[in-house]
Amino acid sequence: MKLTLRVWRQKNADAEGAMSTYEVDDVSPDMSFLEMLDTLNEELILKGEDPVAFDHDCREGICGACSLVINGDAHGPERTTTCQLHMRSFQDGDTIDIEPWRAAAFPVIKDLVVDRSAFDRIIQAGGYITAPTGSAPEAHAAPVPKPDADLAFEHAECIGCGACVAACPNGAAMLFTSAKINHLNVLPQGAPERETRVLDMVAQMDEEGFGGCTLAGECATACPKGIPLMSITGMNKEWLRATRKTGKR
């Protein structure tokens, strides 16, 4: 396959960015999208040019690092992570636009790499359990109803990639935040901090400068792990419950 790549290049957070065009030959349909970018970078290095900076780590669809907007879609045309997107999803001769996440809360560091530490700060605000539990308890020591366990596992699948933010027309982080809140709030271990968790995490989300949610639904469509849109409804109910119980907002 021969492809034309239009890639966002930006030297640093303060520099002006622009799209640069590259031609890549001999792309195998079995390559992953990141392997294709590796091929491009090898050619750039051989020419003495600066390679394209992009995030990656596990390349197994687990860590969420490989976050790119491909032809206007977060992670590309398939509902998967960029590292699990293969070049057979494209045609010989295609022109592919490759950009970083576009959100005020995710400033560009270089090229396709953005700073997603805003997610870390949301987690630090309450996405944890502080009760000392000692060693791992017996499997059935704290019975959890199966619907609650299933709901917790469903939300625990969130890998924090940020596709929900990139796909949202408002740049909202509601799906990410709701996944982290609902994961813990439905489990007995998360009950002691149920109210403070949702209030503190939502407050931190707002402080980070993410946009407001208008339930456009693009977040759930783009999520590679299938976190449902109803997760946001669950978080809103938790927030209302917490404000009524504590009198705080």
Secondary structure, DSSP 4 states (H G I P E B T S, - for coil): --EEEEEEE-SSTTSPPEEEEEEE----TTSBHHHHHHHHHHHHHHTTPPPPP---S--SSSS-----EETTEET-SSSS-GGG-BGGGS-TT-EEEEE----TTS-EEETTEE--HHHHHHHHTT-S--S---SPPPTTSS---HHHHHHHHHHHT-----HHHHHSTT---HHHHHHHHHHHHTSGGGGGGHHHHHHHHHHHHHHTTPPPP----HHHHH-TT---THHHHHHHHHHHHHHHHH---
